[in-house]
Amino acid sequence: MAVGLPENVFMTTVNAAASWCRKNSLWPMPFATACCGIELMATASSRYDLARFGAEVMRFSPRQCDLMIVAGRVVMKMMPVLQRIWLQMPEPKWCISMGACACSGGVFDTYAVVQGVDRFMPADMYVPGCPPRPEQLIQAIMDLQNKIQATGTLNGTEFGLRTQPMGPTPFDRDEMWRVEDAALQAKVGGFGV
């Protein structure tokens, strides 16, 4: 008769155990600015019960959170605040862009509204809709949990690549010079310097 493991023993790797702990204890940092914030609040209510997924502890201190949910439109004046909150969050951290405005600017195609938060900070999941339903946010959290379980390591080596935002590439040096020259010429009345 072969000797096996007792029923109360299971074997796994350290990376899988760490990823399992991380995925089942997400602490969201809500950054809700518009109507998507109401849907975010509804997701935490008893009807949808976000606590089933271990993400019910919404903290408003970035140093205690590991999941930022950007819900609603973000204007250019708020972006430095959002970036500062993102930088204050400890690694490992993830971001969900919730709603059409946070994902792509939505119907606000103006100079003042950010046309997607992924231009300034990395976003892991996108939740489309105007406003998206709570079920969509729950699905995004479940997808994020699957991503965390599949790619997580104990020491967080997968986050070394996330130091720069995933947005468009900046202008080259010649283009910046032309923009500055055009602004200077407009200021002095169109005469070259």
HUZI-V118664 format. One record per backbone hydrogen bond with DSSP energy under -1.0 kcal/mol. NH is the residue of the N-H (numbers start at 1). CO is the residue of the C=O. E is the energy in kcal/mol with one decimal. If there is no record, write none. Layout:
nh/co/e
NH/CO/E
NH/CO/E
//
This chain:
nh/co/e
9/6/-1.3
17/13/-2.0
18/14/-2.5
19/15/-2.4
20/16/-2.1
21/17/-2.1
22/18/-2.3
23/19/-2.5
24/20/-1.3
25/22/-1.1
29/67/-3.4
31/69/-2.7
33/71/-2.5
37/34/-1.7
39/35/-1.1
40/36/-2.0
41/37/-2.2
42/38/-2.1
43/39/-1.6
45/42/-1.1
49/45/-2.8
52/49/-1.5
53/50/-1.7
54/51/-1.4
55/50/-1.3
58/56/-1.7
59/28/-2.0
64/61/-2.0
65/62/-1.1
66/27/-1.9
67/27/-1.6
68/94/-2.8
69/29/-1.9
70/96/-2.5
71/31/-2.0
72/98/-1.8
76/112/-2.8
78/75/-1.3
79/75/-1.1
82/78/-2.3
83/79/-2.7
84/80/-2.1
85/81/-2.4
86/82/-2.3
87/83/-2.4
88/84/-1.6
94/66/-2.1
96/68/-2.9
97/125/-3.0
98/70/-3.2
99/127/-2.9
100/129/-2.3
103/99/-2.0
104/100/-2.7
105/101/-1.4
106/100/-1.2
108/105/-1.7
109/107/-1.4
110/108/-1.6
114/74/-3.0
116/114/-1.5
117/102/-2.4
119/116/-1.5
120/117/-1.7
121/117/-1.7
124/95/-2.3
125/95/-1.5
127/97/-2.9
137/133/-1.4
138/134/-2.3
139/135/-2.2
140/136/-2.1
141/137/-2.2
142/138/-2.4
143/139/-2.5
144/140/-2.4
145/141/-2.3
146/142/-2.0
147/143/-2.1
148/144/-2.6
149/145/-2.4
150/146/-2.0
151/147/-2.0
152/148/-1.7
159/156/-1.7
160/157/-1.2
162/159/-1.3
176/172/-2.1
177/173/-2.1
178/174/-2.2
179/175/-2.2
180/176/-2.5
181/177/-2.6
182/178/-2.3
183/179/-2.1
184/180/-2.3
185/181/-2.5
186/182/-1.9
187/183/-1.6
188/184/-2.0
190/185/-4.2
//
